[in-house]
Amino acid sequence: MADAHQPQQRRGGERLDAAAAVLSLLSDRTRLALMERLGRGEADVTTLTESTGASRTSVSQHLAKLRLAGLVATRREGRRVVYSLRHGHLRRLVDEALNVADHQLGSLPPHD
């Protein structure tokens, strides 16, 4: 009977591993900023560089990681590459993480 639960547990473990990988990618400040900006709509590297304050090289490298992980999609507009979030769930995840941060910052004692 214990064997009947093994595939479900393995699937649950794979699910947790995949979720941990997504959260690990989002634990980087620049990648989180990119995801937050893309949650508001499509953008190219120039726009993302301006909105994050990171260097163009850094933004490109982070976008490559997010793309390889399947979190962002790309499309071409002439010579320009436009990035977007692959899933609406990602926008909600980023929004919720930022809401938690707002609550934590709101509960901190005033800083002199």
N, C-alpha and C positions, 0 to 999 in steps of 0.2 A: 504493500500500500504506500510506503514511503516513496517508492520509485515513481508513483503517479504525480507527485508534487515536484519532482526534480526538474522537468522541462520548464515548468512555470517559475520555479526559483531561479533557474539559469536565465530565463528571459528577464525576470525582475532584476537580476544582477547586471545583465547587459544594459538594461534600461537605466539603472543607476550609474553605470560606467559612462554611458552616452551623456546623461544629464551632467555628471561631474565634469566631463570634457568641455561641454558648452559653458558651464559656469567658470571653469578654469580660463577659457579664452576671454571671457568677459571680465576677469579679475584684473586685467591690464587697463590702466586709466585711459590710454589713447584708444584702445579698441572699444572700451565702453563709450567714450565720447563719439567715436565714429558710429556706433550702433544707435546711440541716442539721436544723432543728427539724421541718420538714414531713416529712423522711425518717423521723422517729419516729412520724408519724401526723398525721391531720387536725388543724387548729386554726383558730380564728377570729382576728380582728385583735387582740382584747384579749389572748389567750394569746400571740400572736406578739410583741406589744408588750412584754409582761412578759418573755418569754424572750430577746429581743434587747437590751432596754434602750434601744431607739430610740424616738423619739416616735411617737405614733399616726399623725400625718400622714406622717412618713417611711416607716413600715411600709406604709401604704396606697399611697403612691407607688411603692415598690419592688415591692409585690405586683402593681400594675397593669402594670408593665414585664414582670414574669415571666409574667403571664397573657397579655399581648399577644404575647409571644414563644412562647407555647405550652408553657411549662415547668410551670406550675401550673394546676390546674382548680379550679372553684368549684361549690358547690351551696348552696342555701338551706335553712335550718332555721328556719322562721318568718321573723323579721326579721333573723336572724343569717346571715352569709355564712361558710361553712366552706371553707377552702383545703386542697388536697392536691397532692402531686406528680403530674404527669401520667404519668410513666413511672418504673418501678423502676430503669431505667438511671441516672437522675439521682441517686437515693440512692447508688448505687454510685460514681458519679463524685465526688460530694461526699465520701463516705467515703474514697475513695482520695486525694483532694486533702488531706484532713485527716491521713491516714496519712503522706503525704509530709512534711507540716508537722511531725508528731511526730518523724519520723526526722531532719529538719533541726534541730529544736530539741534533740533528744537528742544530736546530734553537735557542738553548740556547746560551747565551753569554759565552765566554770562562771563565773558573773558574781559579782563581789565586791559 
